[in-house]
Amino acid sequence: MAKDCIFCKITSGEIPAEKVFESEDLVAFKDINPAAPVHLLIVPKVHIPTLNDINDEHAVLIGKMFSVGRDLAKKANVHENGYRMIINCNRDAGQEVFHLHLHLLGGQPLGKMVQPINP
C-alpha cells in the first residue's frame, strides 16, 4: 500500500466508495466523476502504479480485472448494446491516479476513441 494513494485507501476501506464488487484481490466502485451512465473502476488491492509496472506474476490478476469488468457490464445491463474497458498509462494517456485501474464505461453510445491525426 502506498501511503498517499487514494485507491490504496479505498481498497483498504480507509476512504469510503460506492463499491459494486469486492474480492480478496480486487475492488470495483463507481467513479465519482462519471464519463458515462455506467462508469466503474476495477482496482487491484495491490499497489501497481502503471501498466509499465506489471510483470508476469500479475497475469492472473490482470485477467481477473477484465473478467470482473465483463461480469459487471452484464450486471449493469450494458453487455448487449456495448461497453468499453480502458486502462490509461501515464499522463499523456490521461492517467490521473497512479494506481493501476480499469475503467468500465457504458450505458450510452461512446463514439470513437480518438480522432484521426491531421497531417
RAVEN-V125512 format. One record per backbone hydrogen bond with DSSP energy under -1.0 kcal/mol. CO is the residue of the C=O (numbers start at 1). NH is the residue of the N-H. Records with the same first field share a line. If there is no record, write none. Layout:
CO: NH, NH
//
This chain:
2: 5
5: 9
6: 10
7: 11
8: 12
9: 14, 15
17: 19
18: 30
21: 28
25: 45
26: 23
27: 43
28: 20, 21
29: 41
38: 106
39: 31
40: 104
41: 29
42: 102
43: 27
48: 100
50: 53
51: 54
55: 58
56: 59
58: 62
59: 63
60: 64
61: 65
62: 66
63: 67
64: 68
65: 69
66: 70
67: 71
68: 72
69: 73
70: 74
71: 75
72: 76
73: 78
74: 77
78: 82
84: 105
86: 103
90: 93, 95
91: 94
97: 99
102: 42
103: 86
104: 40
105: 84
106: 38
//
